[in-house]
Structures are given as structure tokens and as C-alpha cells.
């Protein structure tokens, strides 16, 4: 949460711990007072919420603090929006934000009709009802526009199939170096950045190695379902790939890398792509000691074998320095040959 907040220019000054009660997070009157006190102490204009709270609790925080309340989903969308370049990406973000806001506005509307929110969201019940209906129309309109883009994408995808060239999808978490590797393999010059989510729309290009390569949006740990739905076009490209290339940052702690591998298998399972040949590459080896990288390689090899049914192999690379690329490409072709054998 802190890393994401920095990306959109927010500086966290105070925090309040919220505990679970009967399996869900609840905001008691005591906690609400604590939030208000800390908000007043630092003159905060924004309240960030890490756990997913019921709409009623969010409304209570807004009423009590008179501040903007941003939860993790909205924060992620703010970060995505700061990097949005294409029309499709902007539409995806708009759809996700509107869909996420609908339950909150519906709760406000219901409470207003019961007379529980006098003066809340100035304009009364009529204004809230009007906004709710506008929001629903906006969701429907955005879905239609995205469907038109999806149809055009299907046509391009069919042309790729006719070309007979295999498709390799570079997948992984934000800031693992996916776009740098994409540029290296294809001779492209896509923007790279240390900031997460520089890529938020899929990009396909022909490599000089006899296959097509796609750069995809970075995976997110515990990604909210509405974001998965909104960025379905990117995930759809992963589903169409012949081989998946999972890129990992070798400079990270081994425990975190293993968690990323396990979470990646869950994400792939959710989008019906777990049973695809997959190659794993440990990137940024130029920043990692020899003994450290060999220990990570050995342990991750076993982890990958246990979570990926079609795991083919693991390579050590430096996308920035161009190291280990031949080894990785050989494993990719091994994966392609395995796919053809099935």
C-alpha cells in the first residue's frame, strides 16, 4: 500500500490497525474516532484503506472524516491511470472504477431513501439516484466500446494464427524487467521504468528468433476481481499464447520470489492458462551474487516443478545486459516443441 501510494504522490503520515471480527473487517465506533483523531492531527486530505470494507463502513468514514477515501482497488486504478496511454487502457480503467463505485453509490442511495443520510452528497436522494443511473449507463457504454476493441483484436489474433508463428507471452510481476526483455527480443523501444505498471495494455511484436512476443501488464499480488475483469483483454492474450515466459526479479528475497511463483500459478489457473508450457527466467543476475543466484535457482526449480504442471525449465538472464538470453531462447524452443508434441 505504501509503495502504491508513493506512485501517485501520497505520503502516509499516520496509520490505524483494523482487526478482523468473525472473518471480516469491521470499523467500530472506537476505531472510527481514532481515524478521525489521526486525520485531524496531520490534517490529512485522503484516507487510504488496505482491507476491503463493506460500503456502509466506507460511508461512515467519509461522513466522519469529510476526507476522500481511497481503498486498494481505487489506488491501483489511480496508478494504472497515471500510465494509461491507449484508448483501450483508459476504457478498462474507467470500467473498473465505475464498477467498483456502484455498490458504494447504491448503499448511499438506499440510506438516503431511508432518511439516514440527510445532506450527505449534497443534492439529496434525487441527485444520488441520478448519479447512480448515470454510472450504470457509463458502465454499459464502456463495455460496448471495449467489445468493439475486442472484436478488432480477435481479427488481428486470427491473422497471427494464419501467419503460423508461435506466440510467447512475457508474464510476471511489476518491475521484473518484462518490457526491457521485450525490447531486447524484438528490437522495440517501448518505454521502460522502475515504476510498476508501465505496461497496462498488451503489445505484440515479431522477434528475430522466429516467434511473436507479447509484453503484458504486470501481475499484482491479491489483485481485486474487478481489476482482473477490466483488464481481461490482456489476460485473453495470455490465454492465446503458445508458451508463457515468467520473468522474476532475482534481487528479491527468496521467500518473496517463491510467493510470487505460487501466486502466479493461482492467477494462471483463474484465467484457464495453467496448463500451458511455461519457462521461468530469473532476471537481473548482474545484480545478484553467484552463490545467491545458484541457491535461488535450485530452490525455485523445485517450487516451479510443484506448481506448474507444464514447467519446462529455468534460465538465468540479464535483460539489461543481454546475458543468458541464448540459454533462455533454447528453453523456449524446447517448450514450443513440447507443445507441438501434445
N, C-alpha and C positions, 0 to 999 in steps of 0.2 A: 504493500500500500504506500509506504514512504517513497519507494523508488518511482512508482507511477505518479505520485503527487508532484514530485520534483519536475517531472517531464512537462507538466502544464503550468509550472510556475508557482505551485503552492508549497508553503513551508509549514510543516506540522509543529505547533508550539506546545500543545497540551494533548493528553490522551485520557480516556476513561475506559476502564475494563468492564466488559459486559459478559456475564456468565450465562450458561445455558440453564434452563429450568424445564424439566420434563422433555428434554430433547430439542428444545428450541430456545432461541434468544428472545428475552423479554426486557422491556425497559420499565423498571419500577418507578414510582414517584420519587424515591430517593435518588435513583440514578439520573432521572430527568433533572432534578435540582442540581446535581453535581455537574451535569453537562452545561447547564445554564451558568453556573458559577464560574466554571473554567472558561467558557466562551466570553463572559464579561471581563474576566481577569486579563485576557490577552487581546480583547477587542476583536475577536475573530469574526470574519465575514462568511466563512464557509465551515460547515461541519461535515467531516468525512466519516462514513460508516463502513466498517470492514465486513461484519456479518450481514447476511440478508435478513432484513427485518420485515415484519408484516406492514402493509400500508398504514394501518392505524398508528403504529409506533412512529413511523416516519412523519406522519401528520402532526403527532403530538410534539415531536422535536422541533418541527418547523414553527408551530404555534408558540412554543415556549421560548425558543431562541431568536425567532424572527431573522434567521440566517438561511442561506442557501444550504440545502442538504444534498450531498452527493454520495451515493453508495458505490461499491466497487464496480458494478456494471457501468454506471454512468461515467465513472472515472476512466475506465478502459476505453469507452467510446470517445471521451474527450481526447485521449492520447491518439486513438486511431484518426480522429478528425484532424488533428494537427499535422498528420502526414498524408491526408487524403489528396490525391491528385486527379484521379479519373472520376468521371460522372458515376460509374458503377459503384466505386468505393463510397462516394458521398451518399448515394441512394441506400446502400447497405447500412451505413451508419444511421441515416435518418429513420430507416425501418426499425432498426434495433432500438433506438432511443424512444420512438413513438410507442412501440410495443411494450417497452419496459415501463413507460409512464402511464399507460392505460389503466392498470389496476389501481394506481395511486389516485388518479383523477376520478375513477369510478367510486372509490372509497370516500373521497371528498364530496362527490355529488350525493351519495347516499346519506352521509352525515348531514349535509346541508338540508336535504329534504326532511330529515328528522328534527331539524332545528338545533342540531348540536354544534354547528359551526357558524354562529352569527357573525357576519362581517368577514369571514375567512375568504381569502382570494377575492378581494373587493369586487362587487358586482352581484353577489348573491347567487341563488340557485340557478337563475336563468343564464347568467354568464358562464357558470361552471358547466351547465348542460350543453350550452352552445360550443364551448371549447372541447368537451368530450366528443361531441358529434363531429366536429372539425378534425379532431385527432384520428377518429376512426376512418373518416374519408381519406385523410392523408395516408394512412396505412394501406388502404385499398389501392390508391393511386400509385404509391411507391411499388407495391407488389406487381402491378401491371407493367410498370416501366422496367422493373428487374426481369420480369418474364420475357419481355421483348429482347433484352440483352442476352438472356439465357438461350433464346432461340437462335440468335446470331452466333453465340458461342458454340452451340451444337453443330451449326453448319461448318464453322471453322474446324471443329473437332473431327467431323466426318472427313473433311479434306485432308487432315493429318493422317487419318486411318488409311485413306486411299494412297497416300504417299508411301505407306509401308514402313515408315521409320518408327522405331520404338521410342517411347516417351519415358523419361526419367524425371521423377518429381523429387526435388530437394525439399526435405521437411525438417522440422526441428524447432527449437525454442528461440525466442527473440535474442538477437545479438550473438548468435553462434557463428556467424560468418556466412550465412547462406547466399546472400547476394554477392559477396566477394567471390565465392566459389562459382556461382552462376556466371559472373563476368569472366572468370578465368576459363571456364569450359566453353563459353560461347563467343568470346571476343566482344561481348557487350560492354556498355558503360553505364549500367544502372547505378543510381545513387546508392552509396553505402553510408552507414552512420553507426556510431556507438549507441545511438538511441534505439530502444526497442521499437518494433512495428514500423520500420521504414518502408517495408513492403506490406501493403494491405490490399493489393489486387494481384491475381496471378499473371505471370509474364512468361511466355513460351518463346524459345529461340533455338535455332539449329546450331549444334556444336560441330566442330570439325572432326568428330570421333564417330560419326555415323548414327547418332541418335539425337532426338529432341530433348531439351532440358526445360523444366518449368521451375521458376522460383515462387515459392508460396509464402503466405502470411505465417508469421511465427506462431507456434503453439503457445498457449497460455495455461499455466497450472490452474486447475479448478475453474475452467472457463464457464461462465454462465450460459445456460442453454440458449437464451435468446441471441447471444452473440454467435454461437455455432450456427443457428438458423440464418442469421443475417448474412454471414459470410459463407453460405452454402456453396456459392459458385467456386470459391477457392477449394473447398473440400471436395467438390464434384470433380475438379481437375485431378486431385489426388486419387480419387476412385478410378479414374480412367487411365492412370499411369501403368506402365508395364513393370517398372521396378521403382521402389522407394529408396531414397538415399537419405538416411537420418544423420544429420550433422550435429555433433555435440562439442561443447567447449571444454577442452582438456584441462584448462586452467582452473576449473571449478572443483570444489570438494567432491571426492569420490561418492560420498553418500548422496549428495545433491544430483550428481550425474545419473546415478542408479535410479533415483526417484523420477528423474525426467524420462528415463527409458521406460520405466513401468507406467508412468502416466501417458507416454506416447502410445503404448500398446492399448491402453484404455480408449484413447481418442480414436485410434485407427479402428478399433473394434466398433465404436459408436458410429463410424461412417462406413462400415462394411468394407474396410480395407486391410484388415489384419492379416488375411491370408493372401498376401502378395509377397513376392520375393523382396527382401529388404537387405540393403547394405548399410552398415554403420561406419561412420568416419569420425575419428577423434581429431578435431581441428585445433589450430593454434599450438602445434607441437613445438614451434620455435620459442614459445614462452614457458615450456614445461621441461623440467629436468628429465634426463634419460631414465633413471631408475623410477621416477614417479610415473612417467608415461607408460613404462612397461608394466608396472603394478596395476595401473588403471586398465590397461588393455587386457591383461589376463583376467581380471575380475569382471570387467564389463562383457567380455566374450561369453562367460558363463551366464551372466544375467540375461544377455540378449538371446542366447540359446533357449533359456527357460520361458521367455515371454513372447518371442516372435516365432510362430510355427514355421515360417519360411525364411528364417535367418540364413544368410549366405556367407557373410564374412565381415571382418572389421579391419579398417585401414587407418593408419596414422598419417595425417596430412597437415599442410600449412597452406591454406588458400591464399594467404597474403604473399608467401614466399614461393609458392608453386612446388612445395616439397611433397613427395609421396603420392602425387597425382597419378602416375603410371600404375602404381600398385592398386589404387582405388579404382581406376578405369578397368583394370583386369578383373577385379572382383565384380564390377558392374556387368561386364560381358559374361562372366560366369553365371550371374543371376539371370540375365536375359536368356542364356542357353538353357538354364533350368526351367524358365517359364515356357519356352518353346517345347520342352520335353513333356510338359504336362498336357 
